[in-house]
Amino acid sequence: MKKKRPGYFMIPFASFLGILVLMGLNCAEPGSPPAEAAHSETSSDLNAKEELGRLLFFDESLSSPPGQSCATCHDPKAAFANPDKSLPVSKGAIPGFYGKRNDLVVSYAAFIPKLHKDPSENIWIGGMFWDGRVNTLAEQAVLPPLTSFEMANRDRAEFLSKLRKLSYAGRFKDVFGPEALDDTDRALESFGAALEAFQRTDQFNPFSSKYDAYLRGETSLTEQESRGLALFEDEKKGNCAACHPSRKGEDGTHPLFTDWSYDNLGVPKNPENPFYLMPADINPQGKGFVDLGLGDTVKDPAENGKFRVPTLRNVTLTGPYMHNGVFKELFTVVAFYNTRDSGPWPPPEYAQNVNKDEMGDLKLMNEETEDIVAFMKTLEDGWKKEEKK
């Protein structure tokens, strides 16, 4: 039976293989204000807390060994996704170390609600990461520096030492008070708060796509884009808008193209995920590793294999796709949604709890798949109307 959700259900689009690798973006001296900071909003655009967050976001001296920053996996030039598409998951600061999941884009993450159970639909909504395990940008920000296969600081004390050595460490006291770096708890809280403030700025949430301009009445969609939008919204065709709402809110706000819900799409394992080869202390299951997603967070087997619906904004820039980076191209992802139950696809990574009501046999023609992809290309930020000659 098809679920009736107010804008819920249907997830991202893409194709085979991987992404997310972590590589340095600047050559600043350790602890100095990173050169890449000049790429983002200027200091005059930001208040003191946001400016501190900006400096921290681009600072490569905060990993161990140095060379990896937040921007390594979330580059503003790639819509705050990983610019390196050579693997399905991210490289860690330590050579040979890899994350287990495709990095989520952090643009528009400021709008993610806290993880909660929707009482009317009895489904989980919100939470950071693919599995909703933390509730705020600040909480999310402090985890990568302390994760062995990411920024790889040995412990909180090592990270605190690095914060204290920053050439701009005095800004912590200016923003958060004289005790901001006195102990690890205060330091991590301040670090997370500064990064959250920066991620709430317009740089991360510009609403500057062609589709935004279309909703403002400033431009028109092409015939193919219009067909794609119609298919995207049609419950009897693509039905994409069920999980990726595409209409303005009642208050006139532009859509975020996600309902922040969770789903098991039946995505196959990605045999090229290097996390399978990580040492046993990080991946004790080896090649038998199965990512349970939300189920691990809420400790409920009925939620195993479910992952949060990401935004489709800037989706053309944020591949590869799905939690394990198994799909590289948008066309392939839409094709998977369309023919999962009848096509030559590998079995699901987690076979229980697979959504069989709203995808798998959409009966889209190839031309219709192309039209949906054409529409999704209108969601890329930074669009500028061509001047008539």
C-alpha positions in Angstrom: 0.0 0.0 0.0 1.4 3.4 -1.0 2.1 5.6 2.0 0.5 9.1 1.9 3.1 11.4 3.2 3.0 15.2 3.0 5.9 15.6 0.7 7.6 12.4 1.9 9.3 9.7 -0.1 11.7 9.0 -2.9 15.4 9.9 -2.5 18.5 11.1 -4.5 19.6 10.2 -8.0 23.0 9.1 -9.4 25.1 6.2 -10.7 27.8 3.5 -10.3 31.0 3.9 -8.2 32.5 6.3 -5.8 33.5 9.6 -4.4 34.7 11.4 -1.4 38.4 11.6 -0.8 40.1 14.1 1.4 42.8 16.3 -0.1 44.4 19.6 1.0 43.1 22.9 -0.4 45.9 25.3 0.6 49.5 25.6 1.6 49.1 27.9 4.6 51.6 27.5 7.4 50.2 25.3 10.2 48.1 27.4 12.5 47.9 30.4 10.2 44.7 31.8 8.7 44.2 29.6 5.7 44.7 31.1 2.2 41.5 29.4 1.1 39.5 31.6 3.5 39.8 34.3 0.9 37.7 32.2 -1.4 34.7 32.4 0.9 32.8 35.4 2.1 35.0 38.2 3.2 35.3 39.2 6.9 33.1 42.2 6.3 30.2 39.8 5.4 30.5 37.8 8.7 30.2 38.5 12.4 33.1 37.5 14.7 31.7 34.0 15.4 31.0 33.3 11.7 34.5 34.5 10.8 36.1 32.2 13.3 34.1 29.4 11.9 35.3 30.3 8.4 38.9 30.2 9.5 38.5 26.8 11.2 36.6 25.3 8.2 39.5 25.8 5.9 42.4 25.2 8.3 44.4 22.1 7.4 46.6 22.2 10.5 43.8 20.7 12.6 44.2 17.1 11.3 46.9 14.6 12.3 49.0 14.6 10.2 48.2 18.1 9.0 46.7 18.4 5.5 43.0 17.9 5.9 40.3 20.4 6.7 36.6 20.5 6.7 36.7 22.0 3.2 38.7 19.0 2.0 35.5 16.9 1.9 33.2 19.9 1.6 34.6 22.3 -1.0 32.6 25.4 -1.7 33.6 25.0 -5.3 31.8 21.7 -5.4 28.7 22.9 -3.5 30.3 21.9 -0.2 30.6 18.3 -1.4 33.8 16.4 -1.9 35.6 17.6 -5.1 37.6 14.4 -5.5 35.4 11.8 -7.3 38.0 9.0 -7.5 36.6 6.9 -4.6 33.1 6.3 -3.3 34.1 7.4 0.2 36.6 9.8 1.7 40.3 9.3 2.4 41.4 10.0 5.9 44.2 12.2 7.0 46.3 9.0 7.6 47.3 7.4 4.3 45.4 4.2 3.6 42.5 5.1 5.9 39.0 5.5 4.5 35.5 6.4 5.8 32.7 3.9 5.4 30.1 6.3 3.8 29.9 8.8 1.0 30.2 12.3 2.5 26.9 14.2 2.6 26.8 17.7 1.3 26.7 20.3 4.1 25.0 23.0 2.1 21.4 23.5 3.4 22.2 21.3 6.4 21.3 24.2 8.7 17.7 23.4 8.0 17.8 19.7 9.2 15.5 19.3 12.2 16.5 17.2 15.2 15.9 13.5 15.0 12.3 12.8 16.0 9.4 10.4 15.4 6.7 12.0 13.3 3.5 11.1 15.2 1.2 11.3 12.3 3.3 9.2 9.9 5.1 7.1 12.5 8.4 7.6 10.7 11.8 9.1 11.8 12.7 12.5 10.6 15.8 14.6 10.8 19.2 14.3 12.5 22.7 14.8 11.1 24.7 12.3 9.1 23.2 9.6 7.0 22.0 7.9 10.2 20.8 10.8 12.3 23.1 10.1 15.2 23.6 13.7 16.3 21.1 16.6 16.2 23.0 19.9 15.5 25.7 21.2 13.2 27.8 21.9 16.3 27.6 18.3 17.4 28.4 17.1 13.9 31.4 19.4 13.6 33.4 18.0 16.5 33.3 14.4 15.4 35.5 14.3 12.3 38.6 15.8 14.1 38.4 12.9 16.6 37.6 10.1 14.2 40.5 7.8 13.3 39.6 7.5 9.6 38.9 11.2 9.2 41.0 14.0 10.7 42.6 11.4 13.0 43.6 13.4 16.1 44.5 10.8 18.8 42.3 12.3 21.4 40.6 15.5 22.7 43.8 16.7 24.4 45.7 16.6 21.1 43.0 18.5 19.3 42.9 21.1 22.1 46.6 21.6 21.8 46.2 22.3 18.1 43.5 24.9 18.8 45.6 26.7 21.3 48.5 26.9 18.8 46.5 28.6 16.1 47.7 32.0 15.2 44.1 33.2 15.5 43.4 31.3 18.8 42.7 34.7 20.5 39.5 34.9 18.5 38.1 32.1 20.6 38.4 34.3 23.7 37.0 37.3 21.8 33.9 35.3 20.8 33.4 32.9 23.6 35.1 34.4 26.6 38.5 34.1 28.3 37.9 30.5 29.3 37.0 29.3 25.8 40.2 27.1 25.4 40.8 26.3 29.1 39.7 22.7 28.8 38.6 20.2 26.1 34.8 20.5 26.9 34.8 24.3 26.5 37.1 24.1 23.5 35.1 21.6 21.6 31.8 23.4 22.4 33.3 26.6 21.1 34.8 24.9 18.0 31.4 23.4 17.1 29.5 26.6 17.7 31.8 28.6 15.5 31.5 26.1 12.6 27.8 26.0 13.0 27.5 29.8 12.8 29.6 29.8 9.6 27.4 27.0 8.1 24.3 29.0 8.7 25.5 31.8 6.5 24.2 32.5 3.0 27.3 31.0 1.5 26.0 27.5 2.5 22.3 28.4 1.8 22.1 30.7 -1.1 18.9 29.5 -2.9 20.4 30.8 -6.1 19.5 28.1 -8.6 17.6 28.4 -11.9 14.7 26.8 -10.2 14.7 29.4 -7.4 14.7 32.1 -10.1 11.8 30.2 -11.8 9.8 30.2 -8.5 10.4 33.9 -8.2 9.1 34.5 -11.7 12.4 35.7 -13.0 12.9 33.0 -15.7 11.2 30.1 -17.5 12.1 26.5 -17.7 12.9 24.9 -21.0 10.4 22.4 -22.5 12.6 19.5 -21.4 13.0 21.0 -17.9 9.2 21.5 -17.6 8.6 18.0 -18.7 11.1 16.8 -16.1 9.4 18.8 -13.3 6.0 17.4 -14.2 7.4 13.8 -14.1 9.3 14.6 -10.9 6.0 15.6 -9.2 3.6 13.1 -10.8 2.7 10.4 -8.3 2.0 8.0 -11.1 5.4 8.5 -12.8 8.6 9.6 -11.1 6.9 10.4 -7.8 10.2 12.0 -6.7 8.6 14.9 -4.9 7.1 12.5 -2.4 10.4 12.5 -0.6 12.0 15.6 -2.3 9.3 18.2 -2.1 9.5 20.8 -4.9 6.8 23.3 -4.1 7.0 26.5 -2.0 6.1 26.2 1.6 2.9 27.7 3.0 5.0 30.6 4.2 6.5 31.2 0.8 9.9 29.6 1.5 11.6 27.8 -1.3 11.7 24.0 -1.1 14.7 22.1 0.2 14.1 19.0 -1.9 14.1 16.7 1.0 11.6 15.8 3.8 14.5 14.6 6.0 12.9 11.1 6.3 14.6 7.7 6.1 14.3 4.9 3.7 15.9 1.6 2.6 16.0 1.9 -1.2 17.4 -1.5 -1.8 20.8 0.0 -2.8 23.3 -2.7 -3.6 26.7 -3.0 -1.8 29.5 -1.2 -3.4 32.3 -3.7 -3.9 34.8 -0.8 -4.6 34.3 0.7 -1.1 37.8 0.6 0.4 36.3 0.6 3.9 36.0 -3.2 3.5 39.8 -3.4 3.6 40.2 -1.4 6.8 41.9 -3.0 9.8 39.8 -5.1 12.1 39.9 -2.5 14.9 38.0 -0.1 12.6 36.0 -2.6 10.5 35.8 -6.0 12.3 33.3 -7.4 9.7 35.7 -6.9 6.8 34.1 -7.6 3.5 31.0 -8.8 5.3 30.3 -5.3 6.6 26.6 -4.3 6.3 25.7 -0.7 7.1 22.5 -0.6 9.2 22.1 3.1 9.0 19.3 4.5 11.2 18.8 1.1 12.8 22.1 1.5 14.6 21.1 4.9 15.9 17.6 4.1 17.2 18.4 0.5 18.1 15.4 -0.8 16.1 15.7 -3.7 13.6 12.7 -2.3 11.7 14.9 0.7 10.8 17.9 -1.3 9.6 19.2 -0.3 6.2 17.5 3.1 6.2 19.3 6.3 5.5 18.2 9.9 5.6 16.9 11.5 2.4 19.5 14.1 1.3 18.7 17.3 -0.4 18.7 17.3 -4.2 19.9 20.9 -4.3 23.2 21.0 -6.3 22.8 17.2 -6.9 24.6 17.6 -10.3 27.8 18.6 -8.3 27.6 16.2 -5.4 28.0 12.7 -6.9 28.6 9.9 -6.5 25.4 9.0 -4.8 23.7 6.9 -2.1 25.2 6.2 1.3 28.0 4.0 -0.1 28.7 6.0 -3.3 27.7 3.1 -5.5 26.2 5.3 -8.3 28.1 7.9 -10.2 25.6 9.4 -12.6 22.2 10.9 -12.1 20.8 9.0 -15.0 21.8 5.7 -13.5 20.2 6.6 -10.2 16.9 7.4 -11.8 17.2 4.2 -13.8 17.7 2.3 -10.6 14.5 3.9 -9.1 12.7 3.0 -12.3 13.8 -0.6 -12.8 15.2 -1.9 -9.5 12.7 -4.7 -9.4 13.0 -5.8 -13.0 16.4 -4.7 -14.1 19.9 -6.4 -13.8 20.7 -4.8 -10.4 22.7 -6.5 -7.7 20.7 -7.5 -4.5 20.2 -4.9 -1.7 23.0 -4.4 0.8 20.3 -5.0 3.5 17.4 -7.0 2.1 14.8 -6.4 4.8 12.8 -3.1 5.1 13.2 -2.3 1.4 10.7 0.3 0.1 8.6 -1.6 -2.5 5.7 0.8 -2.6 7.1 4.0 -4.2 9.9 2.8 -6.4 11.3 -0.1 -8.3 8.9 -0.3 -11.2 8.1 3.3 -12.3 7.7 2.4 -16.0 9.6 5.5 -17.2 10.8 5.6 -20.7 14.5 6.6 -21.3 13.4 10.0 -22.6 11.4 10.6 -19.4 14.4 9.6 -17.3 16.5 12.2 -19.3 13.8 14.8 -18.7 13.9 14.2 -14.9 17.7 14.6 -14.9 17.4 17.8 -17.0 15.1 19.2 -14.4 17.4 18.3 -11.5 20.2 20.3 -13.3 18.1 23.4 -12.6 18.8 22.9 -8.9 22.5 23.9 -9.1 23.2 27.2 -7.2 25.0 30.1 -8.8 22.7 30.3 -11.9 22.8 33.5 -13.9 20.3 34.4 -16.6 21.9 34.8 -20.0 21.9 38.3 -21.3 20.0 38.8 -24.5 22.1 40.1 -27.3 
